[in-house]
Amino acid sequence: MKRYDLVIIGAGMIGLAHAWHAAQAGLSVAVVERSGAADGASVRNFGMLAIVAQKPGPELDSARAALEAWQQIAAGAGISMRRAGCLFAARIPEEMQVLEECASAQGHAFELVSGADLSHRAGVPLQADLLGGIWSPDAWKVDQRQAMAKMAAWLQRAHGVTFHFDTEARAIAGNIVETATGAIHADHVIVCAGDEFATLLPEAFAASGVTRCRLQMLRTVPQPATWRLDPFLLGGLSMTRYSVFADCSGLSALKAHQQARQAACLANGIHVIACQEDDGSLTIGDSHHYGDGAGPARSEEVDQLLLGELAALAALPEPEIAKRWIGCYAHLPGESALVLHPLDGVTAVTLTNGQGMTHGLSVARGVIGTLFGSG
Ligand SMILES: Cc1cc2nc3c(=O)[nH]c(=O)nc-3n(C[C@H](O)[C@H](O)[C@H](O)COP(=O)(O)OP(=O)(O)OC[C@H]3O[C@@H](n4cnc5c(N)ncnc54)[C@H](O)[C@@H]3O)c2cc1C
């Protein structure tokens, strides 16, 4: 029987983050993935390392530490990663007030941008009636479509991690992981199955209260080569979602405005993020529907709300939608990560704040350090 110090279940961002830290600590590591490649939230997101969105303090420290690890990994694995920056644009005075307050607060290097300068900052024409915005250099764009596959290949090639793709883990019994293709012996098992709570450790997940968030996403056809949106582009609905704005006194007036004028967006948990991919296409999202009942059905209304919010910021030269998809992540209100120790030698880790790309490498460093006494 194959034997490893550590077997990780799931080859998404969180599984690979644990594999990286464990391999660095000198452990023999195997990763078991039910699909032929990572198939969950990690390949369905924006690829945004959102340092900019974090409240100064432990959250920001965690995101910055993860970024350092990302830079090392991207260089080693050949993952496309650029410092895109992030532009929040205001359409109404209530949004502008929140942005101005946030720009003058400590902890982030925000630059106030006038309405006239917004298009220059964006790199593409934005709507002329926008009031202004704030820009930060602290957002990185990784190529989410390729990053997991490249990281897995590199972990195997350069760090000796073994991968069992197309292999579902069906049960964990003592030190044995039962898979569809045989048993694997593990001194320790870490379950990193994202929002999959039914197959492994269902009782432990049920007792934790963790549930699921479903997000709807779109991608356009490639835009013309002359149209290059440099930063992530976000609007007012993001200001009431991200913790970096949480202490702004203007937030209550903005929330009141949204409740009165953007009720359909709030009901669907919509805040618009747009970012341009290496091939020129634009990824656009997202909506948030919470709870186990949030099934996989796509909603045309949500698509139209998302596109309407984006149109208020920028008109696309090529608006045709080439792809629509759903992504899901684990959700536990008020918690950024869930770490369970349901059995001797078994740990389960899932991020519960929808920011696993940004924080996963820091969370995994903490888990591996605690379990194995590594740095
Ligand atoms: C639409 C969307 C946009 C997002 N945007 C961002 C963003 O821009 N920035 C950011 O920081 N975060 C973002 N997130 C959140 C981020 O993508 C997630 O937090 C992160 O990817 C979760 O990684 P994971 O490894 O836990 O889960 P997943 O990526 O879902 O991976 C879990 C893996 O486990 C495998 N698996 C499950 N059960 C088994 C089993 N029994 N045996 C074997 N394999 C199994 C699955 O096949 C899957 O590949 C977004 C999420 C979504 C859905």
The ligand as a Gaussian input file, in Angstrom:
#p B3LYP/6-31G(d) Opt

LIG

0 1
 C      -17.285000      32.779000      -8.679000
 C      -16.226000      32.893000      -7.633000
 C      -15.364000      33.988000      -7.635000
 C      -14.361000      34.080000      -6.672000
 N      -13.427000      35.067000      -6.780000
 C      -12.368000      35.072000      -5.944000
 C      -11.304000      35.978000      -6.136000
 O      -11.240000      36.680000      -7.145000
 N      -10.328000      36.046000      -5.178000
 C      -10.337000      35.225000      -4.092000
 O       -9.466000      35.355000      -3.236000
 N      -11.263000      34.257000      -3.954000
 C      -12.274000      34.166000      -4.848000
 N      -13.233000      33.206000      -4.721000
 C      -13.111000      32.209000      -3.648000
 C      -12.080000      31.139000      -3.996000
 O      -12.212000      30.760000      -5.348000
 C      -12.277000      29.954000      -3.052000
 O      -12.207000      30.395000      -1.711000
 C      -11.214000      28.886000      -3.263000
 O      -11.014000      28.640000      -4.625000
 C      -11.624000      27.604000      -2.549000
 O      -10.637000      26.631000      -2.835000
 P      -10.825000      25.130000      -2.350000
 O       -9.595000      24.417000      -2.707000
 O      -11.273000      25.105000      -0.922000
 O      -12.092000      24.587000      -3.145000
 P      -12.261000      24.107000      -4.657000
 O      -11.553000      24.980000      -5.611000
 O      -13.737000      23.936000      -4.843000
 O      -11.519000      22.702000      -4.711000
 C      -11.995000      21.561000      -4.061000
 C      -11.526000      20.365000      -4.875000
 O      -11.789000      19.197000      -4.114000
 C      -12.173000      18.163000      -5.019000
 N      -12.922000      17.163000      -4.229000
 C      -14.058000      17.361000      -3.506000
 N      -14.414000      16.223000      -2.881000
 C      -13.489000      15.283000      -3.214000
 C      -13.313000      13.899000      -2.874000
 N      -14.160000      13.236000      -2.076000
 N      -12.233000      13.234000      -3.394000
 C      -11.352000      13.880000      -4.219000
 N      -11.486000      15.195000      -4.563000
 C      -12.531000      15.881000      -4.063000
 C      -13.019000      18.892000      -6.050000
 O      -13.092000      18.164000      -7.274000
 C      -12.261000      20.213000      -6.202000
 O      -11.331000      20.178000      -7.278000
 C      -14.260000      33.091000      -5.660000
 C      -15.138000      32.009000      -5.652000
 C      -16.099000      31.893000      -6.632000
 C      -17.013000      30.699000      -6.628000

